[in-house]
Amino acid sequence: MPGDDARDSGMPSAGSPMKRRPIVSVSPGALFARTVRLCTAADFGQAIKPFVCLEHEPLYPQEPRLGHPRPYSGMAVLHLVLSGVVWFDDTTGNEGRLEAGGVAWLMSGRGAWQAAAPRSQEIARIFRLGIALPPHLEGLCARSRYIAPSAVPQQGPVRVVLGRYGTMARALDMLPNINVFHVQLRSGQRWLYSPPPDHPTCWIAVDRGRLCSQRERSRATIHQGELAIFGEAGETISVKSEGITSFIVGSSGKHPYPLLFDRFSVHTEPAAMTRAKGTIARTGRELLAHGRIR
């Protein structure tokens, strides 16, 4: 059946010769209020740049209808709606109502605020991914897109958010040399992924269920809410689901720039960070005057 194994995915079949990439670390996320933080620019983000922020967050029906705006700068911020319905708006003037599978994309550049609020009676779940921008993009004006689930390409169990998988091109044509997929497997299903040769960085974050893979000399299990980082050596990542499993995969080339960062901003140059902080502060005062933040 389509999507049952690697033969349907455009990747190497399970029987073909291949050198597997081993897992080098598996770590649980840290709970901050309700957010499970898997990675920041201060910790694992240094190892998997340009990916500098990975977070799971639930949104509860009783929350404020307009949500709580957050400031960002110097990053591309991607929100993947994993369940429920979420309404997004941002200070570029854009907004969107997204069901499960929808994607919110903000190129925060020199600074922007963005809010996410539930629009369903069930708890909504989102996955937040921050990608450090190169110098020629980190100082541009912010811009955003909100992409319906039907506009995200899918091949077998893989939804292609950024980059390319098999014959499927990305939903977002924004950043080169970066792949981000959302993969959903049935119990016992195996999935193989061969990152492009110029993608030494690769990780998996499990949203639901559990995956089995390979460490250098032993078997590894990646549980719900954990981040697995793969080594640079080898060609193919092989995982097998234990139960119905949902996970996010990222791979990319190296981000060659040292980073300046705080909780919501990531930049390569001090001047860009200073300008962005000014933009965030000015916009924040406007949001305060309109009662959007406290």
Buried (B, 14 or more C-beta within 10 A) or exposed (E): EEBBBBBBBBBBEEEEEBEBBBBBBBBEBEEEEEBBBBBBBEEBBBEBBBBBBBBBBBBEEEBEEEBBBBBBBBBBBBBBBBBBBBBBBBBBEBBBBBBBBBBBBBBBBBBBBBBBBBBBEEEBBBBBBBBBBEEEBBBEEBBBBBBBBEEBBBBBBBBBBBBBBBEBEBBBEBBEBBBBBBBBBBEEBBBBBBBEEEBBBBBBBBBBBBBBBBBEEEEBBBEBBBBBBBBEEBBBBBBBBBEEBBBBBBBBBEBEBEBBBEEBBBBBBEEBBEBBBEBBEEBBEEBEEEEBBE
